[in-house]
Amino acid sequence: MDDPRRLPIIYVRGFAGGTGGIDKAVDDPFYGFNEGSTHVRVGAHNQPLFHQFESPLLRLLRDEGYELLVKGDQAAYLARHAEIPAGTIWIHRFYDGSATTWGGSPQEYRLENAAADLLDLIDRVRDRTGAPAVHLVAHSMGGLICRCLLQKVLPDRGRDAAECVAKLFTYGTPHGGITFELGGGLLERMRDLTGVQGGDIFGPRRMYEYLTPQARRDPDGPPEGWDARRMPEGPGTLPLERVFCLVGTNPTDYDVALGLSSAAVGPHSDGLVQIERAYVPGAQRAFVHRSHSGRYGMVNSEEGYQNLRRFLFGDTRVEASLVGFRLSGDDDLVWQAEASLSVRGLPVVMHERLAGHWCPIQLDTPPDGQEASVSLATTFLNSGLRAVTDEPMRFILDLRIISLREKGGIFDLFDHLEQTADLADTLVIDIGTPQAGPGIWATWNSEIEGAIRDHSVAGAPRADEDPTPDRWAAHIPLPATAARLLGPDARIRLVATPWT
């Protein structure tokens, strides 16, 4: 293969519901991976504007040179050809056997069977392409099928996950299950007891069954404190750094069941999956203001595609953290940070955690003897996508620090100024390319004269503060005005590493 990153991609769709939904799902030759969109919400008031996104499938074909080798039946194509290019896209059509539209007797859908069939597809694709592994891209329940493969099917067969799967990217997967803000737990208990339309797969007992290898499974069900979101670490597992979770934060535009789903799940969600249940702890993640699906969905979005593309094919990973801050001794103050990240040349925000989207970053006082540190954002850059090849890779980190006064669990609004930050500035970050050599340049917008687009890096990059090979670190002090808020030692830590 010319490019070792261009591995086969297998797409795994989400939950279709009962028989009617399954019959509709199988009518689509690509299980929804070919769906695009024309709407995007922008600006402070989230006004809808026209933006034509062709679909992740078409963009991967156009941008990355992937091929579709369906020719009437992808399974038959795989059976007939002994050698197939690695840069190909495949659809895991796990619902086909459960549809009534083919005639005959449809099979009952079971998630464990879908995961086992996914392994069969992976093995066939690897055998024909000669690829060492595949990339898995999954929406919603599809991510749980992938995790069942990684955490149960492969271990039960004595096989290593990392030998089959290179990277896993999930859109809006309920890694922690689906719960409802309404009903006091009654809705979940009814769903899990009756298994209506197979919805019990999002409850803790069924999740424990298909996410736990047989040798470690307790017949009495999940032990106390079991967290469905957590993936195992250690030999034979897929490293968590190879997992990316895209988290949606827009419940309003999820109009399934006339908006009843969104109302039941609550505002801190994508309309179906609550924000805190949409990621694997320790994995890569980004927050985007998109819904679970639909007109403003994640899969059919520019934001989703750009995060996917750079995670799969980028060459540099950069993490930005707020460190060394010291919070006020006033026990009534609650501190939060808002962060958003944009990459030069893209029409969308790649990551945003805002209070208005129910996902600000909480700032807490660390235990005694420990330096305060909280991750703000992680992004993946691709030096081959720069508009100007002799410039470093640029992105910006927009940072806002907000304090709220809380007494007895109630916010005191006497001295509150709505939507006003105690600190607001933008850090302009330039990263050296692997070809030209490593380096980090960073300047606060408040120190730049004129427009950011006219700002050019000058001089040598900041000194590398980490002696570890292939790891470059720099600390950027906050603007001087932040000293009274967060102390004189508060700074942004940037860490850049190669990503292959």
Phi, psi and omega in degrees: 000136181294320182238113184295343177282340185276072179271162175302144177248132175241125181262136181236114186284178182263193186291134179254349181089220182278197186301318180299317179292322179295316179299324178288321183297319185286348176291338182271121182296341182238016173054031175095351181289349180263005182277135176250197180204163178231001183244141173214141178260131183223164174081174184296334183255013176054044179287137179285135177228161180279127171213120187268106176253122192286332181130151178297326181298308182295324181292322177294324177294316184282313188279323187247002175074024178287162180238151171251124182240060182279302178050044176094330182191108184295328178294318178293323179299316179297323181289329186274339188246128181278332180229132183222142178301148180288326183283066184229157180243135182231149180249127176278100186269065187286343181274348187303318182289348181256003180274151178266353187285347181269354187083181179074201183249107180294149178274151174290131179289133175220130187299321180298324178292321178297323179291319178295320177293328177297320178297320177300317179295317179301315181296321179294316181296316179297320181296317183283327184267339186077007180288142180290336182197177179235162169264133175255130177237125190221146175248133171053238181302334178304326177294328177287325173299316179297319179291325174299318176302310186288323189261342182233304187298310181294312177300322179298334180261007178072027182246152180273135180296318185292344178278348181248325187238128178273313181214150177235125178240125181241136173257116171056034179283133177281071183301330178256018182084181179244124177234166185238141177285332179267156171094351177061029180094350182294319181297319179294317181295320178295317180298314184288331180284317184271336183061033185303125180052027178078012184290350180292348177295348179260007177261161189297323184293313179293322180297320177298322181296314186265000176250005183239128177298151185303322184293338183251002187279132176269122182297343179275001178102187185297136178290164180299134179086001180297132182245111183299335184291334189280132175259143181294153177238155178124188182303137177086353182260164173279121181304140183298333179294345179266010178244133180234130180244117175269123187250124178270146183231017183243093178279337189298322185270006176270104191255019177299139181057040179057031178088359182293324178300311180299320180295322182287320182286325177109167187287332181275067186199180171261012183106339178226323183243125178292145187306314184290349180255006187259011180216160176265122178303133180091347179274166173292148176202157174219147179252129179229147182275069178229159180271172182299320177197181178099201185301325179248034184287171183278314184298316181269049182227151175296319180300315180297316183295317183294323175293319178299310184300316183285329175293318182284321192237004179291166179240357180218133175250134180230128176245135178244129181228151172263120185229162173070013182280152177233119184274157179300148178284359179288111183293344181276352183269134173250127184251136178223153173241144170245138181220139172222150186227132178229141179257137182302134176093356181255147183272006185226162173276130185279333185201134176208126176242105186235149177298324179293344177255013176066029180215045176292167179264120181283134177253121182236155175288128182286164174301156180304135177088355180249143177281138178296135180204131176216134180286133179261319183190152172229136178222160179242132183245152180232110184297337180284353182258007179291140177290325179243114191287342182263013177248156176289173179276130186242139167215165180238147175242113179269122186238132175228134177248129186232138174239139179232141179266126183233130178230121179061033179081005181239130179290131177269112185263011184300315181249022184275139173242107187300137177058031178243128181264148174288332176217134177215120178203167182236127178264121179266118190241130176239133183242129177296149183274157176301330182286317184273345182113151184290163177163150179231124171244141179206135181217136175287141180302327180296345179258358182265130176273124179091198185280149179299322183297338180268357182281131178239146178290148180221145177076187182285155176293169177296149182299139178284121184262008180234117182283354182297133178300146178057036178211121183239129184229145176212146178248129183248111178302145175292160176307150185305329182292347181276350186301319181288338180275310190239007178090162185286345183262000181293136183201166175261126176261124177249129179232120180246134179223153175296147180229118182229000000 
